[in-house]
Amino acid sequence: MLPPLPERMRPQDLEGYVGQRHLIGKGCILRNMIESGNLSSFILWGPPGVGKTTLSRIVAKSLGREFYTLSAVNAGVKDVRDVIDKARSNSLFSSGLSPILFIDEIHRFNKSQQDALLGAVEDGTIVLIGATTENPSFEVITPLLSRCQVFVLKSLEKDDLQVLLDRALATDEILKHRDIKVEETDALFRHSAGDARKLLNILEIVTGAYPADAPLVIDNKVVTSCLQENI
């Protein structure tokens, strides 16, 4: 069974990444960090669907780092300590390449969970990348926040959404074989609200509502109708 469209379209490198040019554009701070290899812990703060998880994976892949991931929704102190123990025994760690620990929704970690990260972040056992939709100044404890840079991610602009839409229709292993024409994008982009994941989910809903072997014209009426039926 194929994964959902947003997962199929997840970029694997910076060149395929859409949006956040203030961070990953040529000469910008996060791109410089990646290209230099001098990676330090940081927190990605921004709304859903703007590429926080994807960017974290790209960083790890670009630098050849081991990548561990935890979700603050269901991980506890024991899970944090287990990952730190694995990081210390990692063969790459001994050569100075600290593994990356990505924590999704880090604002949901309580004080004791965040405290468990401090020593490993301080001594470089792990490089922490946290993702949050909440202001980290209020949700992350001061000692941990002082050890991390905070990068603010923005909602995607219409031009970004257009790039994602065109790419999905042209390159996705399913959609590229269909006869699909987009005549209007107002409803598609309005309901997406700057969220790449939402855009691709809506596109999958719309295209899934019509026979795969018949031509499909996507306009505002088609999008609105499909979303109302889906709700």
C-alpha positions in Angstrom: 0.0 0.0 0.0 1.4 3.4 -1.0 1.9 6.1 1.7 -0.2 9.2 1.5 0.7 11.9 -1.1 2.4 14.2 1.5 4.8 11.4 2.4 5.4 10.5 -1.2 6.3 14.1 -2.0 8.6 14.7 1.0 11.9 16.2 -0.3 15.1 14.4 0.4 17.5 17.4 0.1 17.7 21.2 0.3 17.3 21.6 -3.4 13.9 20.0 -3.3 12.8 21.8 -0.1 10.2 24.5 -0.7 9.8 27.6 1.4 11.8 29.1 4.4 14.3 30.8 2.1 15.2 33.1 4.9 16.8 30.1 6.6 18.0 27.8 3.8 18.6 30.2 0.9 22.2 30.7 -0.3 24.2 32.4 2.5 21.4 32.1 5.1 22.1 30.8 8.6 20.8 27.3 8.5 22.2 26.5 5.1 25.6 27.9 6.3 25.4 25.6 9.3 24.8 22.6 7.2 27.4 23.4 4.6 30.1 24.0 7.2 29.2 20.9 9.2 29.3 22.9 12.4 25.9 21.8 13.7 24.6 23.0 17.0 21.3 22.3 18.7 18.3 24.3 17.6 14.5 24.6 17.8 12.2 25.0 14.8 9.2 27.1 15.7 6.4 27.5 13.2 2.8 26.5 12.2 1.9 22.9 11.1 2.9 21.7 7.6 5.7 24.2 6.9 8.5 21.6 6.8 9.9 21.3 10.3 10.2 17.5 10.3 11.4 17.4 6.7 14.1 20.0 7.3 15.4 18.0 10.3 15.7 14.8 8.2 17.5 16.7 5.4 20.0 18.1 7.9 20.8 14.6 9.2 21.0 13.2 5.8 23.2 16.0 4.4 25.7 15.6 7.3 25.6 11.8 7.4 24.4 11.9 11.1 22.5 9.1 12.8 18.9 10.3 13.3 16.8 9.5 16.3 13.2 10.7 16.6 10.8 11.0 19.5 7.3 12.5 19.8 6.7 14.4 22.9 3.1 13.2 22.8 4.0 9.6 23.9 7.7 9.7 24.9 8.8 9.8 28.6 12.1 10.3 30.5 13.0 6.7 30.0 12.7 7.0 26.2 15.0 10.1 26.3 17.6 8.3 28.4 17.5 5.2 26.1 18.2 7.4 23.0 21.1 9.1 24.8 22.6 5.8 25.8 22.3 4.7 22.1 23.9 7.9 21.0 26.9 7.3 23.4 27.4 3.8 21.9 27.1 5.0 18.3 30.2 4.4 16.3 29.9 7.8 14.6 29.8 9.5 17.9 33.3 8.3 18.7 34.5 10.0 15.5 33.0 13.3 16.6 29.8 13.1 14.6 27.1 13.5 17.3 23.8 11.9 16.4 20.7 14.1 16.0 17.7 13.7 18.3 14.6 15.1 16.7 11.7 15.8 19.2 8.4 16.6 17.6 6.1 18.9 19.6 8.8 19.5 22.2 6.5 22.0 23.9 4.6 19.0 25.3 7.6 17.8 27.3 7.4 18.6 31.0 10.3 20.0 33.0 11.6 16.6 34.1 11.6 15.4 30.5 13.4 18.5 29.3 15.9 18.3 32.2 16.8 14.8 31.1 18.1 16.3 27.8 20.4 19.0 29.4 23.5 17.0 30.1 23.6 15.3 26.7 23.0 18.5 24.8 25.6 20.3 27.0 28.4 17.8 26.4 27.6 17.2 22.7 26.4 13.6 23.1 23.5 14.6 20.9 22.5 17.5 18.7 18.9 18.4 19.6 16.5 19.5 17.0 13.1 20.4 18.5 10.0 21.2 16.6 7.2 23.3 18.1 4.1 25.2 17.1 4.2 27.2 20.4 6.5 30.0 21.4 9.5 28.2 22.9 10.2 31.1 25.2 7.2 30.1 27.2 7.2 26.3 26.6 10.9 25.3 26.8 12.9 25.6 30.1 15.5 28.4 30.2 18.6 26.1 30.6 17.6 24.1 27.6 16.6 27.1 25.5 20.0 28.8 26.3 21.7 25.8 24.7 19.7 26.0 21.4 19.2 28.5 18.7 15.6 29.2 17.7 14.7 29.4 14.0 11.2 30.7 13.1 9.5 29.0 10.1 6.8 30.8 8.2 3.6 29.7 6.5 4.1 28.9 2.9 3.3 31.6 0.3 1.2 31.1 -2.8 4.3 30.8 -5.0 5.5 28.0 -2.7 2.2 26.2 -2.8 2.1 26.5 -6.6 5.6 24.9 -6.8 4.4 22.0 -4.6 1.2 21.6 -6.7 3.0 21.5 -10.0 5.6 19.1 -8.7 3.0 16.7 -7.3 1.1 16.6 -10.6 4.3 16.2 -12.7 6.3 13.8 -10.6 4.1 11.8 -8.2 4.1 8.1 -9.3 0.3 8.1 -9.4 -0.7 11.6 -10.4 1.8 11.9 -13.3 0.0 9.2 -15.2 -3.4 11.0 -14.9 -5.0 13.6 -17.2 -5.4 16.4 -14.7 -5.7 20.1 -15.5 -5.8 22.8 -12.9 -7.9 25.8 -14.0 -8.3 27.6 -10.7 -6.3 27.5 -7.5 -8.0 30.0 -5.2 -10.0 27.5 -3.2 -7.1 25.0 -3.1 -4.7 27.5 -1.7 -7.2 29.2 0.6 -8.1 25.9 2.3 -4.4 24.9 2.5 -3.7 28.1 4.5 0.0 28.0 3.9 0.3 24.3 5.0 2.1 22.0 2.5 0.7 18.9 4.1 -2.8 20.2 3.9 -2.4 21.2 0.3 -1.3 17.7 -0.7 -4.0 16.1 1.4 -6.6 18.2 -0.4 -5.1 17.4 -3.8 -5.3 13.7 -2.9 -8.9 14.0 -1.8 -9.9 15.8 -4.9 -8.1 13.4 -7.3 -9.3 10.4 -5.4 -12.9 11.5 -5.8 -12.8 11.0 -9.6 -12.1 8.0 -11.8 -8.4 7.6 -12.5 -8.9 6.8 -16.2 -11.0 9.9 -16.9 -9.8 13.5 -17.5 -10.1 15.8 -14.4 -10.4 19.6 -14.4 -9.7 21.1 -11.0 -11.4 24.4 -10.3 -12.7 26.2 -7.2 -16.1 24.5 -7.4 -14.6 21.0 -7.6 -12.3 21.6 -4.6 -15.1 23.1 -2.5 -17.5 20.3 -3.4 -15.0 17.5 -2.6 -14.0 19.1 0.8 -17.6 19.5 1.8 -18.4 15.9 1.0 -15.2 14.7 2.8 -16.2 16.7 6.0 
